Amino acid sequence: MTGRIHITNAQGDTTRTWDTADPETIRETEEVFREAQRAGRLVYRQAENGKGEQVTLETWDPVEHTELTVTPRLVGG
């Protein structure tokens, strides 16, 4: 099975994939998580109820959470 992480930033959108049976691609996706967390960005997945649910590296299950989106943190003004 394949998972996708969509990364939105000032340069546009980038999609990276991982294979749930390939530990190397999962490690590469974990690095994307680390970079996002260091930059203060948020990672979400669509929950079963249709709402967005924040995912952290600690709560991510690469087999179950196969559609992720990395977004900038929004600030109200």
All heavy atoms as a GROMACS GRO file, in nm:
protein
  613
    1MET      N    1   0.085  -0.117   0.000
    1MET     CA    2   0.000   0.000   0.000
    1MET      C    3   0.090   0.124   0.000
    1MET      O    4   0.199   0.122   0.055
    1MET     CB    5  -0.092   0.000   0.122
    1MET     CG    6  -0.184   0.119   0.123
    1MET     SD    7  -0.277   0.143   0.275
    1MET     CE    8  -0.396   0.014   0.267
    2THR      N    9   0.042   0.230  -0.060
    2THR     CA   10   0.119   0.353  -0.069
    2THR      C   11   0.051   0.463   0.010
    2THR      O   12  -0.072   0.472   0.014
    2THR     CB   13   0.129   0.398  -0.216
    2THR    OG1   14   0.168   0.288  -0.296
    2THR    CG2   15   0.231   0.507  -0.232
    3GLY      N   16   0.132   0.548   0.074
    3GLY     CA   17   0.081   0.665   0.143
    3GLY      C   18   0.135   0.790   0.075
    3GLY      O   19   0.235   0.785   0.003
    4ARG      N   20   0.065   0.902   0.098
    4ARG     CA   21   0.108   1.029   0.040
    4ARG      C   22   0.106   1.138   0.146
    4ARG      O   23   0.016   1.142   0.229
    4ARG     CB   24   0.016   1.070  -0.074
    4ARG     CG   25   0.025   0.979  -0.193
    4ARG     CD   26  -0.058   1.030  -0.306
    4ARG     NE   27  -0.199   1.028  -0.264
    4ARG     CZ   28  -0.301   1.015  -0.346
    4ARG    NH1   29  -0.280   1.007  -0.474
    4ARG    NH2   30  -0.424   1.013  -0.302
    5ILE      N   31   0.206   1.224   0.139
    5ILE     CA   32   0.210   1.341   0.225
    5ILE      C   33   0.220   1.462   0.132
    5ILE      O   34   0.310   1.470   0.048
    5ILE     CB   35   0.324   1.334   0.328
    5ILE    CG1   36   0.315   1.450   0.426
    5ILE    CG2   37   0.460   1.324   0.264
    5ILE    CD1   38   0.400   1.432   0.552
    6HIS      N   39   0.123   1.552   0.144
    6HIS     CA   40   0.116   1.672   0.060
    6HIS      C   41   0.172   1.789   0.142
    6HIS      O   42   0.124   1.815   0.252
    6HIS     CB   43  -0.029   1.701   0.021
    6HIS     CG   44  -0.096   1.584  -0.043
    6HIS    ND1   45  -0.079   1.552  -0.176
    6HIS    CD2   46  -0.178   1.488   0.009
    6HIS    CE1   47  -0.150   1.444  -0.204
    6HIS    NE2   48  -0.209   1.402  -0.093
    7ILE      N   49   0.270   1.857   0.088
    7ILE     CA   50   0.338   1.965   0.158
    7ILE      C   51   0.306   2.096   0.087
    7ILE      O   52   0.339   2.112  -0.031
    7ILE     CB   53   0.490   1.941   0.162
    7ILE    CG1   54   0.518   1.803   0.219
    7ILE    CG2   55   0.560   2.051   0.239
    7ILE    CD1   56   0.647   1.742   0.174
    8THR      N   57   0.241   2.188   0.156
    8THR     CA   58   0.210   2.318   0.099
    8THR      C   59   0.303   2.422   0.158
    8THR      O   60   0.327   2.425   0.279
    8THR     CB   61   0.064   2.359   0.125
    8THR    OG1   62   0.042   2.365   0.265
    8THR    CG2   63  -0.033   2.258   0.066
    9ASN      N   64   0.358   2.506   0.071
    9ASN     CA   65   0.445   2.614   0.118
    9ASN      C   66   0.449   2.724   0.012
    9ASN      O   67   0.376   2.718  -0.087
    9ASN     CB   68   0.586   2.562   0.151
    9ASN     CG   69   0.652   2.494   0.035
    9ASN    OD1   70   0.630   2.528  -0.081
    9ASN    ND2   71   0.735   2.395   0.063
   10ALA      N   72   0.534   2.822   0.031
   10ALA     CA   73   0.541   2.937  -0.060
   10ALA      C   74   0.582   2.896  -0.202
   10ALA      O   75   0.552   2.967  -0.298
   10ALA     CB   76   0.639   3.040  -0.006
   11GLN      N   77   0.649   2.783  -0.217
   11GLN     CA   78   0.691   2.736  -0.348
   11GLN      C   79   0.581   2.657  -0.420
   11GLN      O   80   0.598   2.618  -0.534
   11GLN     CB   81   0.817   2.649  -0.338
   11GLN     CG   82   0.944   2.727  -0.307
   11GLN     CD   83   0.952   2.769  -0.161
   11GLN    OE1   84   0.911   2.695  -0.073
   11GLN    NE2   85   1.002   2.888  -0.137
   12GLY      N   86   0.471   2.630  -0.353
   12GLY     CA   87   0.361   2.553  -0.412
   12GLY      C   88   0.334   2.427  -0.332
   12GLY      O   89   0.356   2.423  -0.212
   13ASP      N   90   0.287   2.326  -0.400
   13ASP     CA   91   0.255   2.199  -0.337
   13ASP      C   92   0.350   2.091  -0.386
   13ASP      O   93   0.378   2.083  -0.505
   13ASP     CB   94   0.112   2.156  -0.371
   13ASP     CG   95   0.008   2.253  -0.319
   13ASP    OD1   96   0.035   2.321  -0.220
   13ASP    OD2   97  -0.101   2.259  -0.378
   14THR      N   98   0.395   2.008  -0.292
   14THR     CA   99   0.479   1.894  -0.324
   14THR      C  100   0.415   1.771  -0.263
   14THR      O  101   0.363   1.777  -0.152
   14THR     CB  102   0.621   1.912  -0.264
   14THR    OG1  103   0.676   2.034  -0.310
   14THR    CG2  104   0.712   1.798  -0.300
   15THR      N  105   0.417   1.662  -0.335
   15THR     CA  106   0.365   1.537  -0.282
   15THR      C  107   0.477   1.435  -0.280
   15THR      O  108   0.547   1.417  -0.379
   15THR     CB  109   0.248   1.484  -0.368
   15THR    OG1  110   0.144   1.581  -0.369
   15THR    CG2  111   0.194   1.353  -0.312
   16ARG      N  112   0.494   1.373  -0.164
   16ARG     CA  113   0.591   1.264  -0.150
   16ARG      C  114   0.514   1.140  -0.112
   16ARG      O  115   0.411   1.147  -0.048
   16ARG     CB  116   0.694   1.299  -0.043
   16ARG     CG  117   0.767   1.427  -0.082
   16ARG     CD  118   0.893   1.454  -0.015
   16ARG     NE  119   0.983   1.342  -0.007
   16ARG     CZ  120   1.094   1.346   0.061
   16ARG    NH1  121   1.128   1.456   0.127
   16ARG    NH2  122   1.174   1.242   0.066
   17THR      N  123   0.565   1.026  -0.151
   17THR     CA  124   0.496   0.901  -0.122
   17THR      C  125   0.585   0.808  -0.041
   17THR      O  126   0.707   0.823  -0.038
   17THR     CB  127   0.454   0.829  -0.252
   17THR    OG1  128   0.571   0.798  -0.328
   17THR    CG2  129   0.359   0.913  -0.335
   18TRP      N  130   0.521   0.714   0.026
   18TRP     CA  131   0.594   0.607   0.093
   18TRP      C  132   0.520   0.477   0.069
   18TRP      O  133   0.401   0.474   0.041
   18TRP     CB  134   0.610   0.635   0.243
   18TRP     CG  135   0.485   0.623   0.325
   18TRP    CD1  136   0.436   0.511   0.386
   18TRP    CD2  137   0.392   0.728   0.355
   18TRP    NE1  138   0.319   0.539   0.452
   18TRP    CE2  139   0.290   0.672   0.435
   18TRP    CE3  140   0.385   0.863   0.325
   18TRP    CZ2  141   0.182   0.746   0.483
   18TRP    CZ3  142   0.278   0.936   0.372
   18TRP    CH2  143   0.179   0.879   0.449
   19ASP      N  144   0.593   0.370   0.077
   19ASP     CA  145   0.538   0.235   0.064
   19ASP      C  146   0.528   0.180   0.206
   19ASP      O  147   0.628   0.175   0.278
   19ASP     CB  148   0.632   0.150  -0.022
   19ASP     CG  149   0.583   0.009  -0.043
   19ASP    OD1  150   0.502  -0.041   0.040
   19ASP    OD2  151   0.625  -0.053  -0.141
   20THR      N  152   0.410   0.138   0.246
   20THR     CA  153   0.390   0.092   0.383
   20THR      C  154   0.471  -0.033   0.416
   20THR      O  155   0.491  -0.064   0.533
   20THR     CB  156   0.241   0.066   0.412
   20THR    OG1  157   0.192  -0.032   0.320
   20THR    CG2  158   0.159   0.194   0.398
   21ALA      N  159   0.522  -0.101   0.314
   21ALA     CA  160   0.604  -0.220   0.336
   21ALA      C  161   0.753  -0.191   0.324
   21ALA      O  162   0.834  -0.283   0.336
   21ALA     CB  163   0.564  -0.329   0.237
   22ASP      N  164   0.790  -0.064   0.302
   22ASP     CA  165   0.930  -0.028   0.280
   22ASP      C  166   0.978   0.065   0.391
   22ASP      O  167   0.947   0.185   0.391
   22ASP     CB  168   0.945   0.040   0.144
   22ASP     CG  169   1.089   0.079   0.113
   22ASP    OD1  170   1.178   0.057   0.197
   22ASP    OD2  171   1.110   0.133   0.003
   23PRO      N  172   1.054   0.013   0.488
   23PRO     CA  173   1.100   0.094   0.600
   23PRO      C  174   1.180   0.218   0.558
   23PRO      O  175   1.174   0.321   0.625
   23PRO     CB  176   1.188  -0.002   0.682
   23PRO     CG  177   1.144  -0.138   0.641
   23PRO     CD  178   1.098  -0.126   0.499
   24GLU      N  179   1.253   0.211   0.448
   24GLU     CA  180   1.333   0.326   0.404
   24GLU      C  181   1.243   0.443   0.364
   24GLU      O  182   1.270   0.558   0.402
   24GLU     CB  183   1.425   0.288   0.288
   24GLU     CG  184   1.512   0.402   0.239
   24GLU     CD  185   1.604   0.459   0.347
   24GLU    OE1  186   1.647   0.385   0.437
   24GLU    OE2  187   1.632   0.581   0.340
   25THR      N  188   1.136   0.418   0.290
   25THR     CA  189   1.048   0.528   0.252
   25THR      C  190   0.971   0.582   0.373
   25THR      O  191   0.940   0.700   0.378
   25THR     CB  192   0.950   0.486   0.140
   25THR    OG1  193   0.867   0.379   0.185
   25THR    CG2  194   1.023   0.446   0.014
   26ILE      N  195   0.944   0.497   0.470
   26ILE     CA  196   0.879   0.543   0.593
   26ILE      C  197   0.975   0.634   0.670
   26ILE      O  198   0.936   0.740   0.720
   26ILE     CB  199   0.832   0.424   0.679
   26ILE    CG1  200   0.716   0.353   0.607
   26ILE    CG2  201   0.790   0.471   0.818
   26ILE    CD1  202   0.672   0.224   0.671
   27ARG      N  203   1.103   0.597   0.677
   27ARG     CA  204   1.203   0.683   0.745
   27ARG      C  205   1.214   0.818   0.674
   27ARG      O  206   1.228   0.922   0.739
   27ARG     CB  207   1.339   0.613   0.750
   27ARG     CG  208   1.350   0.512   0.863
   27ARG     CD  209   1.494   0.466   0.882
   27ARG     NE  210   1.542   0.383   0.772
   27ARG     CZ  211   1.518   0.253   0.760
   27ARG    NH1  212   1.447   0.191   0.850
   27ARG    NH2  213   1.566   0.185   0.658
   28GLU      N  214   1.209   0.818   0.542
   28GLU     CA  215   1.215   0.944   0.467
   28GLU      C  216   1.095   1.032   0.501
   28GLU      O  217   1.108   1.154   0.516
   28GLU     CB  218   1.219   0.917   0.317
   28GLU     CG  219   1.349   0.855   0.272
   28GLU     CD  220   1.345   0.804   0.128
   28GLU    OE1  221   1.240   0.819   0.061
   28GLU    OE2  222   1.448   0.748   0.084
   29THR      N  223   0.978   0.972   0.516
   29THR     CA  224   0.859   1.048   0.553
   29THR      C  225   0.869   1.098   0.696
   29THR      O  226   0.827   1.210   0.727
   29THR     CB  227   0.732   0.962   0.533
   29THR    OG1  228   0.730   0.917   0.396
   29THR    CG2  229   0.607   1.042   0.563
   30GLU      N  230   0.928   1.019   0.785
   30GLU     CA  231   0.952   1.065   0.922
   30GLU      C  232   1.039   1.190   0.923
   30GLU      O  233   1.018   1.281   1.003
   30GLU     CB  234   1.016   0.954   1.006
   30GLU     CG  235   0.921   0.841   1.038
   30GLU     CD  236   0.988   0.723   1.106
   30GLU    OE1  237   1.114   0.716   1.108
   30GLU    OE2  238   0.915   0.636   1.155
   31GLU      N  239   1.135   1.197   0.833
   31GLU     CA  240   1.221   1.316   0.825
   31GLU      C  241   1.139   1.437   0.778
   31GLU      O  242   1.160   1.548   0.826
   31GLU     CB  243   1.340   1.292   0.732
   31GLU     CG  244   1.438   1.407   0.728
   31GLU     CD  245   1.489   1.449   0.866
   31GLU    OE1  246   1.508   1.364   0.955
   31GLU    OE2  247   1.510   1.572   0.885
   32VAL      N  248   1.045   1.416   0.687
   32VAL     CA  249   0.955   1.525   0.647
   32VAL      C  250   0.878   1.576   0.768
   32VAL      O  251   0.863   1.697   0.788
   32VAL     CB  252   0.859   1.479   0.534
   32VAL    CG1  253   0.752   1.583   0.508
   32VAL    CG2  254   0.936   1.447   0.408
   33PHE      N  255   0.830   1.485   0.852
   33PHE     CA  256   0.762   1.521   0.976
   33PHE      C  257   0.853   1.606   1.065
   33PHE      O  258   0.813   1.709   1.116
   33PHE     CB  259   0.723   1.395   1.055
   33PHE     CG  260   0.579   1.358   1.044
   33PHE    CD1  261   0.540   1.261   0.954
   33PHE    CD2  262   0.484   1.416   1.125
   33PHE    CE1  263   0.408   1.222   0.944
   33PHE    CE2  264   0.352   1.379   1.116
   33PHE     CZ  265   0.313   1.282   1.026
   34ARG      N  266   0.976   1.558   1.086
   34ARG     CA  267   1.070   1.631   1.172
   34ARG      C  268   1.095   1.772   1.120
   34ARG      O  269   1.096   1.868   1.198
   34ARG     CB  270   1.202   1.555   1.184
   34ARG     CG  271   1.195   1.436   1.273
   34ARG     CD  272   1.332   1.371   1.293
   34ARG     NE  273   1.313   1.241   1.352
   34ARG     CZ  274   1.294   1.129   1.284
   34ARG    NH1  275   1.296   1.128   1.152
   34ARG    NH2  276   1.277   1.015   1.347
   35GLU      N  277   1.116   1.784   0.990
   35GLU     CA  278   1.138   1.916   0.930
   35GLU      C  279   1.015   2.005   0.950
   35GLU      O  280   1.029   2.124   0.983
   35GLU     CB  281   1.168   1.903   0.781
   35GLU     CG  282   1.302   1.842   0.751
   35GLU     CD  283   1.322   1.814   0.602
   35GLU    OE1  284   1.248   1.872   0.519
   35GLU    OE2  285   1.412   1.735   0.570
   36ALA      N  286   0.897   1.951   0.932
   36ALA     CA  287   0.774   2.028   0.951
   36ALA      C  288   0.761   2.073   1.096
   36ALA      O  289   0.728   2.190   1.122
   36ALA     CB  290   0.652   1.944   0.910
   37GLN      N  291   0.786   1.984   1.190
   37GLN     CA  292   0.775   2.019   1.331
   37GLN      C  293   0.878   2.125   1.370
   37GLN      O  294   0.846   2.218   1.443
   37GLN     CB  295   0.788   1.895   1.419
   37GLN     CG  296   0.667   1.805   1.409
   37GLN     CD  297   0.682   1.676   1.488
   37GLN    OE1  298   0.790   1.624   1.510
   37GLN    NE2  299   0.568   1.620   1.528
   38ARG      N  300   1.002   2.113   1.318
   38ARG     CA  301   1.104   2.214   1.348
   38ARG      C  302   1.064   2.351   1.295
   38ARG      O  303   1.095   2.453   1.355
   38ARG     CB  304   1.238   2.173   1.288
   38ARG     CG  305   1.314   2.071   1.368
   38ARG     CD  306   1.458   2.056   1.320
   38ARG     NE  307   1.469   2.001   1.186
   38ARG     CZ  308   1.483   1.872   1.157
   38ARG    NH1  309   1.488   1.784   1.254
   38ARG    NH2  310   1.493   1.832   1.033
   39ALA      N  311   0.996   2.352   1.181
   39ALA     CA  312   0.955   2.478   1.118
   39ALA      C  313   0.823   2.531   1.176
   39ALA      O  314   0.776   2.637   1.133
   39ALA     CB  315   0.942   2.459   0.967
   40GLY      N  316   0.764   2.460   1.269
   40GLY     CA  317   0.638   2.504   1.329
   40GLY      C  318   0.517   2.477   1.242
   40GLY      O  319   0.411   2.534   1.262
   41ARG      N  320   0.531   2.388   1.146
   41ARG     CA  321   0.420   2.354   1.057
   41ARG      C  322   0.336   2.242   1.119
   41ARG      O  323   0.379   2.175   1.211
   41ARG     CB  324   0.475   2.314   0.921
   41ARG     CG  325   0.550   2.432   0.856
   41ARG     CD  326   0.631   2.394   0.737
   41ARG     NE  327   0.552   2.340   0.628
   41ARG     CZ  328   0.484   2.412   0.539
   41ARG    NH1  329   0.485   2.542   0.547
   41ARG    NH2  330   0.415   2.354   0.443
   42LEU      N  331   0.215   2.225   1.069
   42LEU     CA  332   0.123   2.126   1.122
   42LEU      C  333   0.096   2.018   1.018
   42LEU      O  334   0.094   2.045   0.899
   42LEU     CB  335  -0.009   2.192   1.162
   42LEU     CG  336   0.003   2.304   1.265
   42LEU    CD1  337  -0.132   2.372   1.284
   42LEU    CD2  338   0.056   2.251   1.396
   43VAL      N  339   0.073   1.896   1.067
   43VAL     CA  340   0.041   1.783   0.980
   43VAL      C  341  -0.098   1.734   1.018
   43VAL      O  342  -0.128   1.715   1.135
   43VAL     CB  343   0.144   1.668   0.995
   43VAL    CG1  344   0.109   1.552   0.904
   43VAL    CG2  345   0.285   1.719   0.968
   44TYR      N  346  -0.182   1.717   0.916
   44TYR     CA  347  -0.319   1.673   0.937
   44TYR      C  348  -0.350   1.552   0.852
   44TYR      O  349  -0.288   1.529   0.750
   44TYR     CB  350  -0.418   1.784   0.896
   44TYR     CG  351  -0.418   1.900   0.989
   44TYR    CD1  352  -0.340   2.012   0.963
   44TYR    CD2  353  -0.497   1.900   1.104
   44TYR    CE1  354  -0.340   2.120   1.048
   44TYR    CE2  355  -0.498   2.008   1.189
   44TYR     CZ  356  -0.420   2.118   1.161
   44TYR     OH  357  -0.420   2.224   1.245
   45ARG      N  358  -0.453   1.478   0.894
   45ARG     CA  359  -0.512   1.372   0.814
   45ARG      C  360  -0.662   1.389   0.824
   45ARG      O  361  -0.713   1.453   0.916
   45ARG     CB  362  -0.471   1.235   0.862
   45ARG     CG  363  -0.535   1.196   0.994
   45ARG     CD  364  -0.495   1.055   1.036
   45ARG     NE  365  -0.575   1.010   1.147
   45ARG     CZ  366  -0.686   0.936   1.136
   45ARG    NH1  367  -0.730   0.900   1.019
   45ARG    NH2  368  -0.753   0.898   1.242
   46GLN      N  369  -0.734   1.334   0.729
   46GLN     CA  370  -0.879   1.338   0.736
   46GLN      C  371  -0.925   1.222   0.822
   46GLN      O  372  -0.897   1.106   0.792
   46GLN     CB  373  -0.942   1.329   0.598
   46GLN     CG  374  -1.092   1.344   0.604
   46GLN     CD  375  -1.154   1.356   0.466
   46GLN    OE1  376  -1.086   1.383   0.369
   46GLN    NE2  377  -1.283   1.336   0.458
   47ALA      N  378  -0.995   1.254   0.930
   47ALA     CA  379  -1.045   1.151   1.021
   47ALA      C  380  -1.169   1.085   0.961
   47ALA      O  381  -1.226   1.131   0.862
   47ALA     CB  382  -1.076   1.214   1.157
   48GLU      N  383  -1.212   0.978   1.023
   48GLU     CA  384  -1.328   0.903   0.974
   48GLU      C  385  -1.455   0.987   0.971
   48GLU      O  386  -1.544   0.964   0.890
   48GLU     CB  387  -1.348   0.778   1.058
   48GLU     CG  388  -1.236   0.677   1.039
   48GLU     CD  389  -1.244   0.562   1.135
   48GLU    OE1  390  -1.342   0.552   1.212
   48GLU    OE2  391  -1.151   0.481   1.135
   49ASN      N  392  -1.465   1.087   1.059
   49ASN     CA  393  -1.585   1.171   1.063
   49ASN      C  394  -1.578   1.284   0.959
   49ASN      O  395  -1.664   1.370   0.956
   49ASN     CB  396  -1.606   1.228   1.203
   49ASN     CG  397  -1.491   1.316   1.248
   49ASN    OD1  398  -1.400   1.347   1.172
   49ASN    ND2  399  -1.494   1.356   1.374
   50GLY      N  400  -1.474   1.284   0.875
   50GLY     CA  401  -1.461   1.385   0.770
   50GLY      C  402  -1.389   1.511   0.814
   50GLY      O  403  -1.362   1.598   0.732
   51LYS      N  404  -1.358   1.522   0.942
   51LYS     CA  405  -1.288   1.640   0.993
   51LYS      C  406  -1.138   1.616   0.990
   51LYS      O  407  -1.091   1.503   0.991
   51LYS     CB  408  -1.333   1.671   1.135
   51LYS     CG  409  -1.478   1.711   1.144
   51LYS     CD  410  -1.514   1.751   1.283
   51LYS     CE  411  -1.660   1.794   1.286
   51LYS     NZ  412  -1.698   1.841   1.419
   52GLY      N  413  -1.063   1.727   0.990
   52GLY     CA  414  -0.918   1.717   0.996
   52GLY      C  415  -0.873   1.683   1.137
   52GLY      O  416  -0.932   1.728   1.235
   53GLU      N  417  -0.771   1.602   1.147
   53GLU     CA  418  -0.715   1.562   1.276
   53GLU      C  419  -0.564   1.582   1.270
   53GLU      O  420  -0.499   1.532   1.178
   53GLU     CB  421  -0.748   1.416   1.303
   53GLU     CG  422  -0.690   1.362   1.430
   53GLU     CD  423  -0.727   1.216   1.449
   53GLU    OE1  424  -0.835   1.189   1.502
   53GLU    OE2  425  -0.647   1.130   1.406
   54GLN      N  426  -0.511   1.656   1.367
   54GLN     CA  427  -0.367   1.679   1.368
   54GLN      C  428  -0.294   1.549   1.400
   54GLN      O  429  -0.338   1.470   1.484
   54GLN     CB  430  -0.329   1.785   1.469
   54GLN     CG  431  -0.182   1.823   1.461
   54GLN     CD  432  -0.145   1.936   1.555
   54GLN    OE1  433  -0.231   1.996   1.617
   54GLN    NE2  434  -0.018   1.964   1.565
   55VAL      N  435  -0.184   1.529   1.330
   55VAL     CA  436  -0.100   1.410   1.350
   55VAL      C  437   0.040   1.458   1.385
   55VAL      O  438   0.090   1.553   1.326
   55VAL     CB  439  -0.095   1.324   1.221
   55VAL    CG1  440  -0.007   1.204   1.239
   55VAL    CG2  441  -0.233   1.285   1.176
   56THR      N  442   0.102   1.394   1.481
   56THR     CA  443   0.242   1.422   1.513
   56THR      C  444   0.323   1.298   1.478
   56THR      O  445   0.267   1.191   1.454
   56THR     CB  446   0.261   1.455   1.662
   56THR    OG1  447   0.227   1.338   1.740
   56THR    CG2  448   0.175   1.573   1.706
   57LEU      N  449   0.451   1.313   1.478
   57LEU     CA  450   0.537   1.198   1.449
   57LEU      C  451   0.510   1.085   1.549
   57LEU      O  452   0.511   0.968   1.514
   57LEU     CB  453   0.684   1.240   1.452
   57LEU     CG  454   0.785   1.135   1.410
   57LEU    CD1  455   0.755   1.082   1.270
   57LEU    CD2  456   0.925   1.191   1.413
   58GLU      N  457   0.480   1.122   1.672
   58GLU     CA  458   0.455   1.022   1.776
   58GLU      C  459   0.322   0.949   1.757
   58GLU      O  460   0.306   0.836   1.801
   58GLU     CB  461   0.459   1.088   1.915
   58GLU     CG  462   0.595   1.142   1.955
   58GLU     CD  463   0.634   1.272   1.885
   58GLU    OE1  464   0.545   1.349   1.843
   58GLU    OE2  465   0.755   1.295   1.870
   59THR      N  466   0.223   1.014   1.693
   59THR     CA  467   0.092   0.951   1.676
   59THR      C  468   0.070   0.895   1.536
   59THR      O  469  -0.032   0.831   1.511
   59THR     CB  470  -0.022   1.049   1.707
   59THR    OG1  471  -0.018   1.159   1.614
   59THR    CG2  472  -0.013   1.101   1.850
   60TRP      N  473   0.164   0.917   1.447
   60TRP     CA  474   0.148   0.874   1.308
   60TRP      C  475   0.161   0.724   1.295
   60TRP      O  476   0.256   0.664   1.344
   60TRP     CB  477   0.252   0.944   1.221
   60TRP     CG  478   0.249   0.902   1.078
   60TRP    CD1  479   0.140   0.898   0.997
   60TRP    CD2  480   0.360   0.860   1.000
   60TRP    NE1  481   0.177   0.856   0.871
   60TRP    CE2  482   0.312   0.831   0.870
   60TRP    CE3  483   0.495   0.844   1.024
   60TRP    CZ2  484   0.394   0.789   0.768
   60TRP    CZ3  485   0.577   0.801   0.922
   60TRP    CH2  486   0.526   0.774   0.795
   61ASP      N  487   0.067   0.664   1.226
   61ASP     CA  488   0.072   0.522   1.191
   61ASP      C  489   0.082   0.515   1.039
   61ASP      O  490  -0.016   0.543   0.969
   61ASP     CB  491  -0.055   0.450   1.239
   61ASP     CG  492  -0.056   0.302   1.204
   61ASP    OD1  493   0.022   0.260   1.114
   61ASP    OD2  494  -0.134   0.228   1.264
   62PRO      N  495   0.200   0.484   0.984
   62PRO     CA  496   0.218   0.490   0.839
   62PRO      C  497   0.131   0.394   0.760
   62PRO      O  498   0.111   0.412   0.641
   62PRO     CB  499   0.366   0.457   0.820
   62PRO     CG  500   0.411   0.395   0.946
   62PRO     CD  501   0.321   0.442   1.054
   63VAL      N  502   0.075   0.292   0.824
   63VAL     CA  503  -0.012   0.198   0.754
   63VAL      C  504  -0.157   0.250   0.752
   63VAL      O  505  -0.227   0.235   0.654
   63VAL     CB  506  -0.004   0.058   0.818
   63VAL    CG1  507  -0.103  -0.037   0.754
   63VAL    CG2  508   0.138   0.004   0.806
   64GLU      N  509  -0.201   0.312   0.860
   64GLU     CA  510  -0.339   0.361   0.869
   64GLU      C  511  -0.355   0.505   0.821
   64GLU      O  512  -0.456   0.539   0.762
   64GLU     CB  513  -0.390   0.350   1.012
   64GLU     CG  514  -0.418   0.208   1.053
   64GLU     CD  515  -0.493   0.201   1.184
   64GLU    OE1  516  -0.572   0.292   1.213
   64GLU    OE2  517  -0.471   0.103   1.256
   65HIS      N  518  -0.258   0.590   0.847
   65HIS     CA  519  -0.267   0.732   0.811
   65HIS      C  520  -0.193   0.754   0.680
   65HIS      O  521  -0.080   0.799   0.676
   65HIS     CB  522  -0.205   0.820   0.921
   65HIS     CG  523  -0.264   0.798   1.056
   65HIS    ND1  524  -0.195   0.825   1.171
   65HIS    CD2  525  -0.385   0.752   1.095
   65HIS    CE1  526  -0.270   0.797   1.276
   65HIS    NE2  527  -0.387   0.753   1.231
   66THR      N  528  -0.258   0.721   0.569
   66THR     CA  529  -0.190   0.720   0.440
   66THR      C  530  -0.214   0.844   0.355
   66THR      O  531  -0.161   0.855   0.246
   66THR     CB  532  -0.231   0.596   0.358
   66THR    OG1  533  -0.372   0.594   0.344
   66THR    CG2  534  -0.181   0.469   0.426
   67GLU      N  535  -0.294   0.939   0.403
   67GLU     CA  536  -0.316   1.066   0.332
   67GLU      C  537  -0.292   1.178   0.433
   67GLU      O  538  -0.375   1.201   0.521
   67GLU     CB  539  -0.458   1.076   0.276
   67GLU     CG  540  -0.480   0.994   0.153
   67GLU     CD  541  -0.405   1.046   0.030
   67GLU    OE1  542  -0.388   1.169   0.017
   67GLU    OE2  543  -0.363   0.962  -0.050
   68LEU      N  544  -0.180   1.248   0.418
   68LEU     CA  545  -0.143   1.354   0.511
   68LEU      C  546  -0.123   1.484   0.437
   68LEU      O  547  -0.088   1.486   0.320
   68LEU     CB  548  -0.013   1.318   0.584
   68LEU     CG  549  -0.012   1.187   0.662
   68LEU    CD1  550   0.128   1.159   0.712
   68LEU    CD2  551  -0.111   1.190   0.776
   69THR      N  552  -0.143   1.595   0.509
   69THR     CA  553  -0.119   1.728   0.454
   69THR      C  554  -0.038   1.808   0.554
   69THR      O  555  -0.073   1.814   0.672
   69THR     CB  556  -0.252   1.801   0.425
   69THR    OG1  557  -0.329   1.721   0.337
   69THR    CG2  558  -0.228   1.937   0.364
   70VAL      N  559   0.070   1.870   0.507
   70VAL     CA  560   0.154   1.958   0.590
   70VAL      C  561   0.117   2.101   0.552
   70VAL      O  562   0.120   2.138   0.434
   70VAL     CB  563   0.304   1.934   0.564
   70VAL    CG1  564   0.388   2.028   0.649
   70VAL    CG2  565   0.340   1.789   0.592
   71THR      N  566   0.080   2.181   0.652
   71THR     CA  567   0.039   2.319   0.627
   71THR      C  568   0.112   2.416   0.718
   71THR      O  569   0.155   2.377   0.828
   71THR     CB  570  -0.113   2.338   0.651
   71THR    OG1  571  -0.141   2.312   0.789
   71THR    CG2  572  -0.195   2.246   0.565
   72PRO      N  573   0.124   2.542   0.677
   72PRO     CA  574   0.178   2.642   0.767
   72PRO      C  575   0.079   2.664   0.883
   72PRO      O  576  -0.040   2.643   0.868
   72PRO     CB  577   0.187   2.769   0.681
   72PRO     CG  578   0.163   2.725   0.542
   72PRO     CD  579   0.092   2.594   0.546
   73ARG      N  580   0.132   2.705   0.994
   73ARG     CA  581   0.049   2.738   1.108
   73ARG      C  582  -0.022   2.869   1.074
   73ARG      O  583   0.039   2.964   1.028
   73ARG     CB  584   0.138   2.758   1.232
   73ARG     CG  585   0.069   2.738   1.362
   73ARG     CD  586   0.169   2.748   1.476
   73ARG     NE  587   0.246   2.628   1.497
   73ARG     CZ  588   0.207   2.529   1.576
   73ARG    NH1  589   0.093   2.536   1.638
   73ARG    NH2  590   0.284   2.423   1.593
   74LEU      N  591  -0.154   2.874   1.094
   74LEU     CA  592  -0.231   2.995   1.065
   74LEU      C  593  -0.233   3.085   1.187
   74LEU      O  594  -0.245   3.037   1.301
   74LEU     CB  595  -0.372   2.960   1.024
   74LEU     CG  596  -0.384   2.873   0.898
   74LEU    CD1  597  -0.531   2.837   0.873
   74LEU    CD2  598  -0.326   2.945   0.779
   75VAL      N  599  -0.224   3.215   1.163
   75VAL     CA  600  -0.222   3.313   1.272
   75VAL      C  601  -0.335   3.412   1.248
   75VAL      O  602  -0.349   3.466   1.139
   75VAL     CB  603  -0.088   3.387   1.276
   75VAL    CG1  604  -0.086   3.489   1.388
   75VAL    CG2  605   0.028   3.289   1.291
   76GLY      N  606  -0.417   3.432   1.349
   76GLY     CA  607  -0.526   3.529   1.338
   76GLY      C  608  -0.474   3.670   1.354
   76GLY      O  609  -0.366   3.696   1.405
   77GLY      N  610  -0.549   3.765   1.308
   77GLY     CA  611  -0.500   3.903   1.313
   77GLY      C  612  -0.598   4.001   1.343
   77GLY      O  613  -0.692   4.028   1.389
   0.00000   0.00000   0.00000
